[in-house]
Amino acid sequence: MQRITFISRMTVKPGREQDFVDACNELTEHVKAKEPVIYYEFFKLREPRRYAVLESFPSEEAEHAHMNTEWLARIAPRIIDCIDGTWEREYLDRFEA
């Protein structure tokens, strides 16, 4: 199965940036230590209160397994609580030769 890569962009509520960063850092530690991830990193964008996460998994099955981990179930509500509105996800596909 082909790897799956995407970027998700989001805006954080005013005054919630540190809570957001703390929760994202905690999640990142679990993901990198316990999952077969190719790439997983959060970024601060240049616009105020804007962030993104770049995720790449070796397969769609690995991404689905990530979505069902106990650490995501525990930490995601803290992240979502900090987000102003929702997030935008864009899939990144490799060039085909």
C-alpha positions in Angstrom: 0.0 0.0 0.0 1.2 3.5 -0.8 2.3 5.9 1.9 -0.1 8.6 3.0 1.2 12.2 3.7 -0.8 15.3 4.6 -0.6 18.7 6.2 -3.2 20.0 8.5 -3.5 23.8 9.2 -5.3 25.3 12.2 -5.8 28.4 14.2 -5.5 28.4 18.0 -7.8 30.4 20.2 -6.3 33.5 21.8 -4.5 32.7 25.0 -4.4 29.0 24.4 -1.2 28.7 22.4 0.9 27.3 25.3 -1.7 24.7 26.1 -1.8 23.7 22.4 2.0 23.5 22.1 2.3 21.4 25.3 -0.3 18.9 24.1 1.2 18.7 20.6 4.6 18.1 22.1 3.3 15.3 24.3 1.5 13.7 21.4 4.6 13.9 19.1 6.7 12.1 21.7 4.2 9.2 21.8 3.9 9.0 18.0 7.6 9.1 17.3 8.3 6.5 20.0 5.5 4.0 19.4 4.3 4.3 15.8 5.7 3.4 12.4 5.7 7.0 11.2 7.8 8.3 8.3 7.5 12.0 9.4 5.4 13.7 12.2 6.1 17.3 13.2 4.1 20.4 14.3 5.0 23.9 13.0 4.2 27.4 14.0 3.2 29.3 10.9 4.0 33.0 10.3 0.4 34.2 10.7 -0.8 34.9 14.2 -2.0 31.8 16.1 -1.6 29.6 13.1 -0.1 26.1 13.3 0.3 23.1 11.1 1.2 19.4 11.5 2.9 17.5 8.7 2.2 13.7 8.9 3.5 10.9 6.8 2.7 7.2 7.4 4.0 4.2 5.4 0.4 3.2 4.6 -3.2 4.1 5.0 -3.5 1.3 7.5 -0.7 2.9 9.7 -2.6 6.2 9.6 -5.8 4.5 10.6 -4.0 2.7 13.4 -2.6 6.1 14.6 -6.1 7.5 14.7 -7.1 4.7 17.1 -4.2 4.9 19.6 -4.9 5.4 23.2 -2.5 8.4 23.4 -4.4 10.2 20.5 -7.7 9.4 22.2 -6.3 10.9 25.5 -4.4 14.0 24.1 -6.5 15.0 21.0 -9.4 16.4 23.1 -6.9 18.9 24.7 -5.6 19.9 21.2 -9.1 20.2 19.8 -10.2 22.4 22.8 -7.5 24.9 21.8 -8.4 25.1 18.2 -10.5 28.1 17.0 -12.9 26.5 14.5 -11.7 23.5 12.7 -8.6 22.4 10.7 -7.9 22.1 7.0 -6.2 18.9 5.8 -4.4 18.7 2.4 -3.1 15.4 1.1 0.3 15.4 -0.6 0.8 12.8 -3.3 4.2 11.8 -4.7 5.0 12.5 -8.3 4.5 9.5 -10.5 7.4 8.8 -12.8 
